[in-house]
Amino acid sequence: MSNRVDEILSWYESEPPGVRMNLARLLNHGRLGGTGKMVILPVDQGFEHGPVRSFLPNPDAFDPEFHFQLAIDAGCNAYAAPLGFLNAGAEKFSHQVPLILKLNNSDALYSSDDPCPAVTGSVRDALRLGCAAIGFTIYPGSSFRNEMYEQIRELAEEAKECGLAVVVWSYPRGSGLSKAGETGIDVAAYAAQIACQLGANIVKVKPPTAHVEQKEAKKALDAAGTPIATLPDRIRLVVKSAFNGRRIVIFSGGAAKGLDDVYEEIRGIHEGGGFGSIIGRNSFQRQKSEAITMLHNVMDIYAGKAVAVGA
């Protein structure tokens, strides 16, 4: 085990040995194993957005096994998905890549200002499938946020008793926020802090913008002279908000975009001290060979290697 992984695990000394073991499993797997950086393939979009929107751009993605194999061949640290997709391939692939079972999901067939995802899996499912961790989404800003906080507190307690790590998707959204505020720097930093306070071992948030949603937060930022103009500046603040950088914070890949835009964003996350990325649509909506090349380039950026524009 590398010195960097040992250092990261020391931040989780109060966690049960099984949790630390599974964190080590995630950190030591794949092309970035041992570096302290992570690139995870998440595929919950079939549930969240529907198969037509999610998989038609690359019809191979309709097959659950495609995603397991992509994560394995690309050398990702882990593969995360809802119960159905993991159930469809865990027996065949679980020994080749660490798995994260997403325990709650929403669908796009009903729209509400205040999201409230359903619990769609259990800790027992995660254990049966050989997972290293559970995943759970919270929506700070939703009128149902407290219900989600209580759900993840109970699930995290159960998961950790069983030795599973806990990954929290912390996505501000709801009637308490403006659209711009969902990714505003003060809100993103707050979302990371909330996930940590709820016991997350790994926190997933969206890359923040320079928008500041809360008046009091703007006063504090101005008084402290905290820079937020660039993406690296904002990533630093989000990471600092996660227990002064003592929790693993990874960033979503967002909507599908061109390769140069993907790499520019990854460079900003890396420069700001982010621990990695969790990249779904920008991976599986590409043909497999192109997706692997893209993921390898992302991993190279996190490893400190140069990746040319247009690569």
Sequence and secondary structure as in RCSB ss.txt:
>XXXX:A:sequence
MSNRVDEILSWYESEPPGVRMNLARLLNHGRLGGTGKMVILPVDQGFEHGPVRSFLPNPDAFDPEFHFQLAIDAG
CNAYAAPLGFLNAGAEKFSHQVPLILKLNNSDALYSSDDPCPAVTGSVRDALRLGCAAIGFTIYPGSSFRNEMYE
QIRELAEEAKECGLAVVVWSYPRGSGLSKAGETGIDVAAYAAQIACQLGANIVKVKPPTAHVEQKEAKKALDAAG
TPIATLPDRIRLVVKSAFNGRRIVIFSGGAAKGLDDVYEEIRGIHEGGGFGSIIGRNSFQRQKSEAITMLHNVMD
IYAGKAVAVGA
>XXXX:A:secstr
  HHHHHHHHTTTTS HHHHHHHHHHHHSSTTTTTT EEEEE  HHHHT HHHHHTTSGGGGSHHHHHHHHHHHT
 SEEEE HHHHHTTHHHHTTTS EEEE EE  SSS  SS   EE   HHHHHHTT SEEEEEE TTSTTHHHHHH
HHHHHHHHHHHTT EEEEEE   STTS TGGGGBHHHHHHHHHHHHHTT SEEEE   BS    HHHHHHHHHHT
   SSHHHHHHHHHHHTTTTTSEEEEE  S   HHHHHHHHHHHHHTT  EEE SHHHHTS HHHHHHHHHHHHH
HHTT    TT 
